[in-house]
């Protein structure tokens, strides 16, 4: 398969109270991509998710587990998982949710785009061919509006900067410098896409079908979305100030 040409691949899967979903989604991923490893990062789930992850790892040498003692945010879990994956020598490092919203059967689309030369591939809901299933109109409007706001404020062309189904080249994460990443919530996804583009690397979006979870509770809320938009606004305004300063400085020395 294509991933053999790219090298060793691992999907980082953060979990918090996903006991009803984890074994199911890992089984689907392992069937769809037998060569791909899975790294579960559990933030001390009280529902037994960590124990399920350990059992999966005991029976499958392609499944690995990191246990964290507290729920410190999605971004923190991903950064921890990414760092461990880099230390373990993986060439391609991906991310996906444990709740079934990201379809493992569509991972090959991301792999093919990375093999074609992208530095970061995003499985996108908002490019032609992408779709959402079982979302209320209010949730769709929030996501579409939030991504439009991101594009306008940060000046990027990514249609789905908030999406969490992704593949990074090892070199991309090394260039970004994970030690400087401080975003912890859902804004982490936008942060990583923006950092990739800011370093002159390429971001490619491929269409996916995003299916709303059927089991367990969503971690997304209006409060989480609002906080993410506040942080993005802060970044965007800071970036525009820096651009004006550089332009003003350049004109003074012209």
Secondary structure, DSSP 4 states (H G I P E B T S, - for coil): -HHHHH--EEEEEEESS-TTTHHHHHHHHHHH-TT-EEEEEE---TTSHHHHHHHHHHH-TTEEEEE-SS---HHHHHHHHHHHHHHTT-SEEEE--SSSSS-GGGHHHHHHHHHTT-SEEEEESSSTT-EEES--HHHHHHHHHHHHHHHHHHT---S-TT---EEEEHHHHHHH-GGG----STHHHHHHHHHHHHTT--EEEEE-EEE--SSS--S--HHHHHHHHHHHHHHHHHHHHHHHHHHHHHHHT-
